[in-house]
Amino acid sequence: MFRNFLMVALRNLTKQALFAVFNILGIATGIACCVVVYLLVQHHYSLDAFHENAPTIFTVNHVRQANGQSELWASSPDPLGPMLQKDLPQIKRVVRFDGTSAVVKYGANVFHEFVRLADPDFFRMFSFPLQAGQADPLRDPSGIVLSEAMARKYFGNKAAVGKSLTVLFAGNIRRNFTVTAVAAPFPRTASFSFDLLVNYKAGNAVGWVENDWKRPVQATFIQLAKPTDADEVANALGRYARLHNAINDQSPIQSFYLENITDISLNSHKTRHSLSGGTSPTGLIILAVLAGLVLIMACFNFMNYTLATSTTRFREIGVRKVLGSTRRQLIHQFIGENLMVGGLALVVGLVLANTLFLPTFSRLIDYYQLEFSLEQNWQLVGFLAALIVVIALLSGVYPSLYVSSFNPITILSGRQRLVSRNGLMRTLLGLQFGLAMFTVSSAILMTRNAQFLRRMDIGYVPSDLLVLRVPDERGFNRLRDAAARLAGVTRVAGSQDQIGRSSDQTIILEEGTTKTTADLLRVSADYLSTLGIRINQGRSFLPDSPADAAQAVLVNTALVKAMGWTTAVGRQVRLQDKLYRVVGVVDDFNYRYFFVRIAPCVLRLNTPEQNRVLTLKVQGDEVEAVTERMKAVWQQAIPDVPFDLSRQDDVYTISYDESRRVKDVFTYVALLTLIMSTMGLFALVSLNIARRTKEIGIRKVLGASAISIAGLLNREFLVLIVVAGGIFLTLAYYALSAILDANYAYHIPVTSGVFINTLVGMLLLAMGTIGVLVFRVATAAPVQALRSE
């Protein structure tokens, strides 16, 4: 019997080869989407779990109040970790992990690098493998550990261990380090790693002061004796928060809390200055839902195809029933056929996932390293097995129940017909087109939003600004004086950090009993005019003014609103234990990513030794020429330091790229849902024509035109699409408004025009699809239709 069922299934597939290919490709596409999303979710939830001590490793984070809301921060004060280890016996190890920019030299190789600093127990706490050198390489304060990539970069194929590197920290502080180990390639599931790692004590060379409660460390890791100690340690953190606030009342915190290392990446989207770069769970959920919908639509198409072609199998079903086949056997036959189709689709889907979908996804979202391997990922094998069963049941249960219920006498007498109106099938088609319209309107909106972000007024014009990072005051002065004389340079200015790229310092600004959290930017007197930042009240800083250097501050409009001021100029405010006078208010300018609203900001004059960033305003057509001229000036002024120049508009690349990725993902999904819904319409119209073959033949004999037949077949489907569009486009309006509001501080308004155009386009697509089938019917001889009955 099994062999008979298999032969019949193969014969039916070859008989309707085109439909079979469509359905196999549709289901394969859904499987490929599900495989990619499964690997993404699996990767996301396995980050940092490879560490042997992961269950007992926690970071000490803190909560602080900012403008009436609680914010989560990944940092903690420098002395906190050692103090916890000293006071709490449940803590086995403590590792502080931070970093700083530096220039690294080996012979003629000189590069800008980001050097990480960690306490000596780093490799005892974490399971980062080493491929060469000492087992405990940070015990030596003058030792440095390189990643495999850095070892190749500086030493090529030669052994790196034992070689010396010179590191030039900020302030022209030089330290020599000996390579004590080289790390093996980091696991794909490591959410954080390092290029160059030195002992935390090297921070003294950078100017870090020991036991400074005002200096935050990016991450403080603690390793507990056992996981169950976490609650007891967390309860003991309250007194350390009070100690911190007593010492550093300008940056008070609400509380400290623990976060397991495997949760760092899961919560990184809502934790400021997080060590890990993770993805919001909301994004994963959206991707999972979209992949599931693509698969469900493919299964619905297969279901409709099975019903549409069941008229050709009436006689087979009748004969089987007459010969003794039970309804259960027929159900098993149809579900078995679906399993076979699912198996073929699985093979095609795995090929698509490995050769097309995963590479495409990696190009769209390039910070994920997803790996497809059935041999090493048994969870994926189990997922695929379950997926095939779900596909077979989802696409086969209803058609098998429906078709197996036919009466054999009615079938063999030629009186069996498909039901005149199948509500479920039309509901499924309506869902398909509704989802397609949802994703198409989403793709259009995300595309327009990406364009909006690129054209948005950010408060200044970054495209004609060049930025140079310099190591010390002397180098800054040399480059500033030389740049001011260069052809093509119209203005020069200095600052401590580059807006949009460097970490801002958060402070508390107070006026009487009113206070707010604000970001502090230290700039030179000509910084605003160089960037073109507009002043709407008062004045800018006066150059060479001791009074402004000691007492003046500028604030942005967001800070004025946060403080509830009507006028700001002349007000006295306190920040960092000193009184300052507000001399001007600047228009809000975007100094972060576009995903967050512009925060309250204070600008102060920097001191000469604080200048580390030189900003040049150049004539628009002179950018490349000025870059080459500055390179020559740099080599004369500070030849030992590698040239470090960038364009200011590069700092917004992350925001632009993120919006592009979102747009591309929605566009690909919209394309897939369009194809699926069109295939579903094709199958259902085919069913409708098969059901009404005799009626169409009689109408043609009586003189009906192709247009009237098209109208007859079009009407119910177009009404169905309009109804589905009314429901799903309304849902899309509210859903997309919520998505844009949640993810973009600034975005385009959601208007009805997008949804009307989507509905019109979908109606035209449906009419074109139906027109193809109508043309076949309209050009066929009526006698063929009547004979088929």
Summary of the structure (lengths in Angstrom):
residues: 789
radius of gyration: 33.7
end to end distance: 31.3
largest distance: 105.9
contacts: 2588
relative contact order: 0.11
helix: 54%
strand: 19%
